[in-house]
Amino acid sequence: MPTLAGFLYLAVVLDVFSRRIVGWAMASSLQTDLVIDALNMAVAQRRPGESVIHHSDQGSQYTSLKFGKRCREAGIVLSMGSVGDCFDNAMAASFFASLECELLDRTVFSNHAEARGELFRYIEGWYNRHRRHSSIGHQSPVNFEKAYQEAA
């Protein structure tokens, strides 16, 4: 994400079932720790059991030994798309397209702190709690999960 103080990078972990962003992290550099921090947040929030798969593109952060080790420690199976396949990680791409249209195209951030605050408000205040998704019955991710839990 561009700011007047330079780029701020965002990594997210998206729950495919509900479209909820369950882990996210921001940093001023695109290092492996960025995606590990997002994964750690997701693990802490969801406490995954068996059959959890983390799907990503083949970016160097996701193919690193450090990220692979962290996934194994958490009991998460890695899945990666094929090189150059733009449809393979479509759900994450859709989130970033929404973020761009609904926030980034409308805002100029002065610095990283300002961008971090707005991204937090977007993810936790808007996207997860209020933004409706056609793929889950025109509900927000939080409401979809709540309805599922109540029906179970």
C-alpha positions as CSV (number, residue, x, y, z in Angstrom):
1,M,0.0,0.0,0.0
2,P,1.5,3.3,-1.0
3,T,2.0,6.0,1.6
4,L,3.8,9.3,1.4
5,A,6.5,7.7,3.6
6,G,6.9,4.7,1.3
7,F,5.2,1.3,0.9
8,L,3.5,-0.6,3.6
9,Y,2.9,-4.3,2.9
10,L,-0.1,-6.3,4.1
11,A,-0.3,-10.1,4.3
12,V,-3.7,-11.8,5.1
13,V,-5.0,-15.2,5.9
14,L,-8.5,-15.7,4.6
15,D,-10.9,-18.4,5.8
16,V,-12.3,-19.9,2.6
17,F,-15.5,-21.1,4.4
18,S,-16.6,-17.7,5.6
19,R,-14.4,-15.3,3.6
20,R,-13.3,-13.8,6.9
21,I,-9.8,-12.4,7.3
22,V,-8.6,-14.3,10.3
23,G,-5.0,-13.2,10.3
24,W,-3.2,-10.2,9.0
25,A,0.1,-8.4,9.5
26,M,1.7,-5.2,8.1
27,A,5.3,-4.3,7.7
28,S,7.5,-1.8,5.8
29,S,9.4,-4.7,4.1
30,L,8.3,-7.8,2.3
31,Q,10.0,-10.3,4.4
32,T,9.0,-13.9,5.5
33,D,8.2,-12.6,9.0
34,L,5.3,-10.6,7.5
35,V,3.5,-13.8,6.4
36,I,4.5,-15.7,9.5
37,D,3.0,-12.9,11.6
38,A,-0.3,-13.1,9.7
39,L,-0.3,-16.9,10.0
40,N,0.4,-16.7,13.8
41,M,-2.6,-14.3,14.2
42,A,-4.8,-16.8,12.4
43,V,-3.6,-19.7,14.4
44,A,-4.1,-17.8,17.7
45,Q,-7.7,-16.8,16.6
46,R,-8.8,-20.1,15.2
47,R,-6.7,-22.7,17.0
48,P,-6.9,-25.0,13.9
49,G,-7.4,-28.7,14.3
50,E,-6.9,-31.3,11.6
51,S,-7.3,-30.8,7.9
52,V,-6.2,-27.2,7.7
53,I,-4.7,-26.2,4.4
54,H,-2.8,-22.9,3.7
55,H,-3.0,-22.0,0.1
56,S,-0.8,-19.4,-1.4
57,D,1.0,-18.3,-4.5
58,Q,4.7,-19.1,-5.0
59,G,6.1,-15.9,-3.5
60,S,9.4,-16.3,-1.9
61,Q,7.9,-15.6,1.6
62,Y,5.6,-18.6,1.2
63,T,8.2,-20.9,-0.3
64,S,10.8,-20.1,2.5
65,L,12.0,-22.8,4.8
66,K,11.0,-20.6,7.8
67,F,7.4,-20.4,6.7
68,G,7.2,-24.1,5.9
69,K,8.6,-24.9,9.3
70,R,6.0,-22.7,11.0
71,C,3.2,-24.3,9.1
72,R,4.4,-27.8,10.1
73,E,4.6,-26.8,13.7
74,A,1.0,-25.6,13.6
75,G,-0.1,-28.8,11.8
76,I,-1.0,-26.9,8.6
77,V,-0.6,-28.5,5.2
78,L,0.9,-26.2,2.5
79,S,-0.7,-25.9,-0.9
80,M,0.7,-23.6,-3.6
81,G,-0.6,-22.6,-7.0
82,S,1.1,-23.1,-10.2
83,V,3.4,-20.4,-11.5
84,G,1.6,-17.7,-13.4
85,D,-1.9,-19.0,-12.7
86,C,-3.9,-15.8,-12.0
87,F,-7.1,-17.8,-11.0
88,D,-5.4,-20.0,-8.4
89,N,-5.6,-17.6,-5.5
90,A,-8.7,-15.9,-6.6
91,M,-10.2,-15.4,-3.1
92,A,-7.2,-13.5,-1.8
93,A,-7.0,-11.5,-5.0
94,S,-10.7,-10.6,-4.6
95,F,-10.1,-9.3,-1.1
96,F,-7.2,-7.2,-2.3
97,A,-9.3,-5.9,-5.2
98,S,-12.0,-4.9,-2.8
99,L,-9.5,-3.2,-0.5
100,E,-8.1,-1.3,-3.4
101,C,-11.5,-0.1,-4.6
102,E,-13.0,0.6,-1.2
103,L,-10.1,2.1,0.6
104,L,-6.8,2.6,-1.3
105,D,-8.1,4.3,-4.4
106,R,-9.9,6.9,-2.1
107,T,-7.2,7.6,0.4
108,V,-3.7,9.0,0.5
109,F,-1.9,7.9,3.6
110,S,0.7,10.3,5.1
111,N,2.6,7.6,6.9
112,H,2.6,4.0,8.0
113,A,0.9,4.6,11.3
114,E,-2.1,6.3,9.5
115,A,-2.2,3.4,6.9
116,R,-2.1,0.8,9.7
117,G,-5.0,2.5,11.5
118,E,-7.2,2.7,8.4
119,L,-6.3,-0.9,7.4
120,F,-7.3,-2.1,10.9
121,R,-10.6,-0.3,10.6
122,Y,-11.2,-1.6,7.1
123,I,-10.5,-5.3,8.0
124,E,-12.0,-5.5,11.5
125,G,-14.6,-2.8,11.3
126,W,-15.9,-3.1,7.7
127,Y,-14.8,-6.2,5.8
128,N,-15.3,-8.9,8.4
129,R,-18.3,-7.4,10.2
130,H,-20.4,-5.6,7.5
131,R,-19.2,-6.2,4.0
132,R,-21.7,-8.6,2.3
133,H,-20.5,-11.4,0.0
134,S,-22.7,-13.0,-2.6
135,S,-20.9,-16.4,-2.2
136,I,-22.1,-16.7,1.4
137,G,-25.7,-15.6,0.9
138,H,-25.1,-11.8,1.0
139,Q,-24.0,-11.9,4.6
140,S,-20.9,-10.5,6.2
141,P,-18.3,-13.1,7.2
142,V,-19.0,-12.6,11.0
143,N,-22.8,-13.0,10.4
144,F,-22.3,-16.1,8.2
145,E,-20.1,-17.7,10.9
146,K,-22.6,-16.8,13.6
147,A,-25.5,-18.3,11.6
148,Y,-23.6,-21.4,10.9
149,Q,-22.7,-21.9,14.6
150,E,-26.3,-21.3,15.7
151,A,-27.5,-23.9,13.2
152,A,-25.0,-26.5,14.3
